[in-house]
Amino acid sequence: ALELASELCNLGRRFNLRTVGVGVETEAQLNALLQAGCNEVQGYLLSMPVPLEDFQSFLRQRFLQSKTGTQ
């Protein structure tokens, strides 16, 4: 599986495309995809699915924190 992921990531790089590893549920999967060269990953390990409104609220709060310098 790692060889296939590596080849797909290499193919993406050759065509100047970003690659996303999806369905990441374990640290081992995350490490394998990063080792394979995926540009980004997503999955339950990083975040459970959230409603659009909650995600938008999260982004607004992060934006305001970065503007005010608070954490």
Phi and psi in degrees as GROMACS dihedral restraints (atoms count N, CA, C in turn):
[ dihedral_restraints ]
;  ai    aj    ak    al  type     phi  dphi    fc
    3     4     5     6     1   -64.5    20    10
    4     5     6     7     1   -39.3    20    10
    6     7     8     9     1   -62.9    20    10
    7     8     9    10     1   -41.6    20    10
    9    10    11    12     1   -64.6    20    10
   10    11    12    13     1   -45.1    20    10
   12    13    14    15     1   -61.3    20    10
   13    14    15    16     1   -41.6    20    10
   15    16    17    18     1   -62.1    20    10
   16    17    18    19     1   -44.0    20    10
   18    19    20    21     1   -64.8    20    10
   19    20    21    22     1   -40.4    20    10
   21    22    23    24     1   -65.6    20    10
   22    23    24    25     1   -40.2    20    10
   24    25    26    27     1   -66.2    20    10
   25    26    27    28     1   -40.2    20    10
   27    28    29    30     1   -62.1    20    10
   28    29    30    31     1   -41.9    20    10
   30    31    32    33     1   -61.1    20    10
   31    32    33    34     1   -43.4    20    10
   33    34    35    36     1   -58.6    20    10
   34    35    36    37     1   -44.7    20    10
   36    37    38    39     1   -62.7    20    10
   37    38    39    40     1   -40.8    20    10
   39    40    41    42     1   -61.3    20    10
   40    41    42    43     1   -31.9    20    10
   42    43    44    45     1   -99.6    20    10
   43    44    45    46     1    12.8    20    10
   45    46    47    48     1    57.3    20    10
   46    47    48    49     1    42.6    20    10
   48    49    50    51     1  -113.5    20    10
   49    50    51    52     1   148.9    20    10
   51    52    53    54     1   -85.9    20    10
   52    53    54    55     1   143.0    20    10
   54    55    56    57     1  -112.4    20    10
   55    56    57    58     1   144.2    20    10
   57    58    59    60     1  -127.1    20    10
   58    59    60    61     1   121.9    20    10
   60    61    62    63     1   -87.4    20    10
   61    62    63    64     1   121.9    20    10
   63    64    65    66     1  -110.5    20    10
   64    65    66    67     1   156.4    20    10
   66    67    68    69     1    81.1    20    10
   67    68    69    70     1    25.2    20    10
   69    70    71    72     1   -73.9    20    10
   70    71    72    73     1   118.2    20    10
   72    73    74    75     1  -119.3    20    10
   73    74    75    76     1   -15.4    20    10
   75    76    77    78     1  -131.9    20    10
   76    77    78    79     1   159.3    20    10
   78    79    80    81     1   -60.9    20    10
   79    80    81    82     1   -37.4    20    10
   81    82    83    84     1   -62.7    20    10
   82    83    84    85     1   -41.8    20    10
   84    85    86    87     1   -64.6    20    10
   85    86    87    88     1   -42.9    20    10
   87    88    89    90     1   -59.0    20    10
   88    89    90    91     1   -50.2    20    10
   90    91    92    93     1   -62.0    20    10
   91    92    93    94     1   -39.6    20    10
   93    94    95    96     1   -64.5    20    10
   94    95    96    97     1   -43.0    20    10
   96    97    98    99     1   -68.5    20    10
   97    98    99   100     1   -37.6    20    10
   99   100   101   102     1   -66.3    20    10
  100   101   102   103     1   -41.3    20    10
  102   103   104   105     1   -63.2    20    10
  103   104   105   106     1   -34.9    20    10
  105   106   107   108     1   -71.3    20    10
  106   107   108   109     1   -17.8    20    10
  108   109   110   111     1   101.3    20    10
  109   110   111   112     1    16.0    20    10
  111   112   113   114     1   -61.7    20    10
  112   113   114   115     1   139.8    20    10
  114   115   116   117     1   -74.9    20    10
  115   116   117   118     1   -35.8    20    10
  117   118   119   120     1  -144.7    20    10
  118   119   120   121     1   159.9    20    10
  120   121   122   123     1  -137.2    20    10
  121   122   123   124     1   157.0    20    10
  123   124   125   126     1  -148.1    20    10
  124   125   126   127     1   154.4    20    10
  126   127   128   129     1   156.7    20    10
  127   128   129   130     1   177.8    20    10
  129   130   131   132     1   -60.5    20    10
  130   131   132   133     1   -26.9    20    10
  132   133   134   135     1   -59.9    20    10
  133   134   135   136     1   -35.4    20    10
  135   136   137   138     1   -92.7    20    10
  136   137   138   139     1   -36.9    20    10
  138   139   140   141     1  -168.9    20    10
  139   140   141   142     1   140.0    20    10
  141   142   143   144     1   -72.8    20    10
  142   143   144   145     1   155.9    20    10
  144   145   146   147     1   -59.6    20    10
  145   146   147   148     1   140.6    20    10
  147   148   149   150     1  -127.2    20    10
  148   149   150   151     1   149.0    20    10
  150   151   152   153     1   -61.1    20    10
  151   152   153   154     1   150.8    20    10
  153   154   155   156     1   -53.4    20    10
  154   155   156   157     1   -43.4    20    10
  156   157   158   159     1   -62.1    20    10
  157   158   159   160     1   -40.2    20    10
  159   160   161   162     1   -65.9    20    10
  160   161   162   163     1   -40.1    20    10
  162   163   164   165     1   -66.0    20    10
  163   164   165   166     1   -42.0    20    10
  165   166   167   168     1   -62.8    20    10
  166   167   168   169     1   -41.3    20    10
  168   169   170   171     1   -62.7    20    10
  169   170   171   172     1   -42.8    20    10
  171   172   173   174     1   -58.8    20    10
  172   173   174   175     1   -46.5    20    10
  174   175   176   177     1   -63.4    20    10
  175   176   177   178     1   -41.4    20    10
  177   178   179   180     1   -61.4    20    10
  178   179   180   181     1   -44.5    20    10
  180   181   182   183     1   -62.9    20    10
  181   182   183   184     1   -43.1    20    10
  183   184   185   186     1   -63.7    20    10
  184   185   186   187     1   -39.9    20    10
  186   187   188   189     1   -64.2    20    10
  187   188   189   190     1   -44.6    20    10
  189   190   191   192     1   -64.9    20    10
  190   191   192   193     1   -39.5    20    10
  192   193   194   195     1   -63.4    20    10
  193   194   195   196     1   -40.7    20    10
  195   196   197   198     1   -69.3    20    10
  196   197   198   199     1   -31.2    20    10
  198   199   200   201     1   -73.3    20    10
  199   200   201   202     1   -35.8    20    10
  201   202   203   204     1   -94.0    20    10
  202   203   204   205     1   -12.7    20    10
  204   205   206   207     1    80.1    20    10
  205   206   207   208     1    10.6    20    10
  207   208   209   210     1   -91.9    20    10
  208   209   210   211     1   164.2    20    10
